[in-house]
Amino acid sequence: MKTVKLLAFALFVSSVSFAQTKSNAKAASATPIAAPAAIAAPVAVQTPQTPSQLKWEKETHEFGTIEQGKPVSYEFTFTNTTNKDVTLTNVKASCGCTATNYTKTAIKPGERGTVTATYNAAAGGAFHKTVTVTTSEENSAPKIITIKGTVKVNEVPATVTPAK
């Protein structure tokens, strides 16, 4: 008998706990749930980049065939054709096998500056490397200059082991 009373009490408690009252049902139907307002993320306004006003004598250099293990360099030259001083703010090679050096002082209008790219030539085969040049010119796109060529693999003569 105790079990029946306990079961009836548990059934009563569970039905009461899941039942809705009229006031809750009216409140739920009277106030519709609004969808959350979309939160607008701040939009960064990007100014279109224009080509650099520096005049490069050459943008690509072909080394041709070079020897393995002998680094090669080429000095790219440019002229400042703007009416303001220009500084090279960043010069970055596309990989660790290419080193760069560049004019670090401000280049006045009409003056010339340089960017030197040195390729390591440790690995054999064709290579095509880029150097990205960023300047202090307002809204100017970075300039990409290129070096390329082929590294001739040095053949190591085979040692002959005398027959015994």
N, C-alpha and C positions, 0 to 999 in steps of 0.2 A: 504494500500500500504506500509506503514511503516513496518507493521508486516512481509510482504513478503521480504522486503529488509533485515530486521534484521535476519530473518530465513536463507536467502541465505548467509549472512555474517557469521553467526554461523556455517553453514555447511562448508563453505570454510575454516574457521579457524581450525575446527576439522579435516578436511581431510589433511590439510597441516601439522598439528602438529603430525599426526600419519604416514605420508608418509616417506619413506626412500629415501635418495638421492642416486645417483649412487656411489658416492665416499664412502659413508657409507656402502653400500652393498658390494662393492669391498673390502673395508677394513675388513669387517666382514668375508668374505669368504677367504681372503688371509691369515689372521692370525688366525689359529685355537686356540681355548682356551685350554690351557694345564691344565691338572688336577693338583691340588695342590700336591706338593711332600709330601710324608708321613713323619711325624716328628717322629723320633725314640725316644722313651722314654728310659732314661737310665735304663739299666738292672742291678739290684743288683746281684752281684755274691755271692752266698751263699756257704760257705764252709760246707761240710757235717759234721754233728755233730756225735761225737763218744761217746760210753758209758763212763760214769765216771769211773775213775780208783780207786775210793774209794771202799773198800770191806766192804759191809754191813753184819752184823751178821744175821740180819733178815729184810725182806722187808715188811712183813705183820704180824700184831698181831691180834689174835682172842681173845676178852675179854670173850666170852661166854655170859651167862646171867648176867646182872648187875641190880642193884636196881635203880629205877627212883629217880632223885633228888640228887644222889651221884656221882659227877664227878669221872672219872677214868683216869689214866695216864699210858703211856708206854714210856720207854726210849729206842729209837733205837740207837745202837752203830755201829760205822764204824771205819775202819783203813785206814789211808792214805798210799796207796801202790805206790804212784808216787815218783819221785825223787825231787819234789819241795814242798814248803809250799803251803797248800790249805786253802782257807777261804770260809766259807759258806756265799755267798753274798745275798741270799734271801731264806727265808723259809716261805711258804704260805699255809695255810689250805684251803680246798675246801669250807668251809662255816664258819659262825660266831659261830657255836656251838662247834668248835674245836679250842683250843688255842695251841700255839707252844712256845717252848723255845729251844735254841740251843747253841752250842759252838761258841762264837763270836770272839775268837782269832784265829790266824793262826795255823793250825795243821801241824806240821813238818812231814817229811817222817817217817813212822813207828809208829807215834803216833795215839791215838784214839780220837774221838770226839763223841758228842751225839746230837740227836734231840729228844725232848720230845713232845709227842702229848697228850693233855688232852681233853677228850670228856665231854661235859656238862651233858648229860644224863637227860635232862629236858623232852623230848618227849618220849613217849612209842613206842615200836616196834623195828624192825630191823634197824641197821644203818651200813653204809659202807662209810667211809670218807677217803679222801686222803690228803697227805701233799706233796707239790712239793718243792724239795730242789735244789737250783741252787748254783753252786760253781764257784770259780775263775779259774778252770781248762780251758785251752784254747780249744775252739770248743767242749766242752762236753755238752751232752744233759742233761737237768734237770732230777733228780731222783725222782720217785714217790713212796712214802711209804704209807702203808694202815693200818687203824685200822677198826675193824668191831666187831659186836656183836649184842645182843638183849637187849633192856631195858624192864625189867619186870615192868608193870604198877602197881603202888601201889593202891590197892582198898581202897576207903574210905568207912568205915562202914556206912550203912544207919541209919539215926536217926529214932527212932520209936516215933511217935506222939501218946500220950495216947488218947483213945476215950473219948468223953465227954458224 
